[in-house]
Amino acid sequence: MASKNQSQFQDFLPIMADKLGGDGLIGELCNGFQLLMDGDKGVITFDSLKNNSALLGLQDLTDDDLLGMLKEGDFDGDGALSEMEFCVLMFWLSPDLMEQSQSLLEQALQQEL
């Protein structure tokens, strides 16, 4: 998924998590899913991603980039992203948020001991 825009990526998910809290962040991710999904199928398909990517400023991504995004998050292999797959992918693509989550998990485990 290497594109010319990749080097300009700034991870805003941790900032959103801090400002919105966990429930608010999940709500916003669900809103993003709704913007990108195929309304008839209820999932994000290649065509729906391509047609709606400009809404998120991703209009310069190539077809290969878009296909790569779908493949990256398509855990069940159906060629599309469900809402859960999309949310998991967004977390997974946010190294800072994953790092924060790991730290919180470790703290919770320490408190249980």
C-alpha positions as a Markdown table, in Angstrom:
| # | Residue | x | y | z |
|---|---|---|---|---|
| 1 | Met | 0.0 | 0.0 | 0.0 |
| 2 | Ala | 2.9 | 2.3 | -0.7 |
| 3 | Ser | 1.8 | 5.5 | -2.3 |
| 4 | Lys | 3.2 | 9.0 | -2.6 |
| 5 | Asn | 0.8 | 10.1 | 0.2 |
| 6 | Gln | 2.0 | 7.6 | 2.7 |
| 7 | Ser | 4.9 | 9.7 | 3.9 |
| 8 | Gln | 2.5 | 12.6 | 4.7 |
| 9 | Phe | 0.3 | 10.5 | 6.9 |
| 10 | Gln | -0.4 | 11.9 | 10.4 |
| 11 | Asp | -2.1 | 9.6 | 12.9 |
| 12 | Phe | -5.0 | 11.5 | 14.4 |
| 13 | Leu | -6.6 | 8.5 | 16.1 |
| 14 | Pro | -4.9 | 8.9 | 19.4 |
| 15 | Ile | -5.9 | 12.6 | 19.5 |
| 16 | Met | -9.4 | 11.7 | 18.8 |
| 17 | Ala | -9.4 | 9.0 | 21.5 |
| 18 | Asp | -8.1 | 11.5 | 24.0 |
| 19 | Lys | -10.8 | 14.1 | 23.1 |
| 20 | Leu | -13.7 | 11.8 | 22.5 |
| 21 | Gly | -13.1 | 8.9 | 24.9 |
| 22 | Gly | -13.4 | 5.3 | 23.9 |
| 23 | Asp | -17.2 | 5.3 | 23.1 |
| 24 | Gly | -16.9 | 8.5 | 21.2 |
| 25 | Leu | -14.0 | 7.2 | 19.1 |
| 26 | Ile | -15.9 | 4.1 | 18.2 |
| 27 | Gly | -18.9 | 6.2 | 17.3 |
| 28 | Glu | -16.8 | 8.3 | 15.0 |
| 29 | Leu | -15.2 | 5.2 | 13.4 |
| 30 | Cys | -18.7 | 3.8 | 12.8 |
| 31 | Asn | -19.6 | 7.2 | 11.1 |
| 32 | Gly | -16.6 | 6.8 | 8.9 |
| 33 | Phe | -17.7 | 3.3 | 8.0 |
| 34 | Gln | -21.1 | 4.6 | 7.1 |
| 35 | Leu | -19.6 | 7.1 | 4.7 |
| 36 | Leu | -17.5 | 4.5 | 2.9 |
| 37 | Met | -19.9 | 1.5 | 2.8 |
| 38 | Asp | -22.0 | 0.3 | 0.0 |
| 39 | Gly | -25.5 | 1.2 | 1.2 |
| 40 | Asp | -27.1 | -1.9 | -0.5 |
| 41 | Lys | -24.6 | -4.4 | 0.8 |
| 42 | Gly | -23.8 | -2.9 | 4.2 |
| 43 | Val | -20.0 | -3.4 | 3.8 |
| 44 | Ile | -17.2 | -1.4 | 2.3 |
| 45 | Thr | -16.5 | -2.8 | -1.2 |
| 46 | Phe | -13.8 | -1.7 | -3.6 |
| 47 | Asp | -16.3 | 0.3 | -5.6 |
| 48 | Ser | -17.8 | 2.0 | -2.5 |
| 49 | Leu | -14.3 | 2.8 | -1.2 |
| 50 | Lys | -13.2 | 4.2 | -4.6 |
| 51 | Asn | -16.4 | 6.2 | -5.0 |
| 52 | Asn | -16.4 | 7.7 | -1.5 |
| 53 | Ser | -12.7 | 8.0 | -0.8 |
| 54 | Ala | -12.7 | 11.7 | -1.7 |
| 55 | Leu | -14.9 | 12.3 | 1.3 |
| 56 | Leu | -11.9 | 11.5 | 3.5 |
| 57 | Gly | -9.3 | 13.2 | 1.4 |
| 58 | Leu | -8.1 | 9.9 | -0.2 |
| 59 | Gln | -8.9 | 10.7 | -3.8 |
| 60 | Asp | -5.3 | 10.5 | -4.8 |
| 61 | Leu | -4.9 | 6.8 | -3.8 |
| 62 | Thr | -4.5 | 4.4 | -6.7 |
| 63 | Asp | -6.7 | 1.4 | -7.3 |
| 64 | Asp | -3.8 | -0.8 | -6.0 |
| 65 | Asp | -3.7 | 1.3 | -2.8 |
| 66 | Leu | -7.4 | 0.9 | -2.3 |
| 67 | Leu | -7.3 | -2.8 | -3.0 |
| 68 | Gly | -4.4 | -3.1 | -0.5 |
| 69 | Met | -6.5 | -1.4 | 2.1 |
| 70 | Leu | -9.3 | -3.8 | 1.6 |
| 71 | Lys | -7.0 | -6.8 | 1.7 |
| 72 | Glu | -5.3 | -5.5 | 4.8 |
| 73 | Gly | -8.5 | -5.5 | 6.8 |
| 74 | Asp | -10.5 | -8.3 | 5.2 |
| 75 | Phe | -10.1 | -10.9 | 7.9 |
| 76 | Asp | -12.9 | -13.2 | 6.7 |
| 77 | Gly | -11.7 | -13.2 | 3.0 |
| 78 | Asp | -15.0 | -12.0 | 1.5 |
| 79 | Gly | -13.4 | -9.2 | -0.4 |
| 80 | Ala | -15.1 | -6.5 | 1.6 |
| 81 | Leu | -14.9 | -4.8 | 5.0 |
| 82 | Ser | -17.6 | -5.2 | 7.7 |
| 83 | Glu | -18.0 | -2.5 | 10.3 |
| 84 | Met | -16.0 | -4.6 | 12.8 |
| 85 | Glu | -13.2 | -5.3 | 10.3 |
| 86 | Phe | -13.0 | -1.6 | 9.5 |
| 87 | Cys | -12.8 | -0.5 | 13.1 |
| 88 | Val | -10.1 | -3.2 | 13.8 |
| 89 | Leu | -8.1 | -2.0 | 10.8 |
| 90 | Met | -8.3 | 1.6 | 11.9 |
| 91 | Phe | -6.9 | 0.7 | 15.3 |
| 92 | Trp | -4.3 | -1.6 | 13.8 |
| 93 | Leu | -3.1 | 1.1 | 11.4 |
| 94 | Ser | -2.6 | 3.5 | 14.3 |
| 95 | Pro | 0.7 | 2.6 | 15.9 |
| 96 | Asp | 0.4 | 5.2 | 18.6 |
| 97 | Leu | -3.1 | 4.1 | 19.6 |
| 98 | Met | -1.9 | 0.4 | 19.6 |
| 99 | Glu | 1.0 | 1.4 | 21.8 |
| 100 | Gln | -1.3 | 3.2 | 24.2 |
| 101 | Ser | -3.7 | 0.2 | 24.2 |
| 102 | Gln | -0.9 | -2.2 | 25.0 |
| 103 | Ser | 0.3 | 0.1 | 27.8 |
| 104 | Leu | -3.3 | 0.2 | 29.3 |
| 105 | Leu | -3.6 | -3.5 | 29.0 |
| 106 | Glu | -0.3 | -4.1 | 30.8 |
| 107 | Gln | -1.4 | -1.7 | 33.6 |
| 108 | Ala | -4.7 | -3.5 | 34.0 |
| 109 | Leu | -2.9 | -6.8 | 34.2 |
| 110 | Gln | -0.5 | -5.5 | 36.8 |
| 111 | Gln | -3.4 | -4.2 | 39.0 |
| 112 | Glu | -5.0 | -7.7 | 38.9 |
| 113 | Leu | -1.8 | -9.3 | 40.3 |
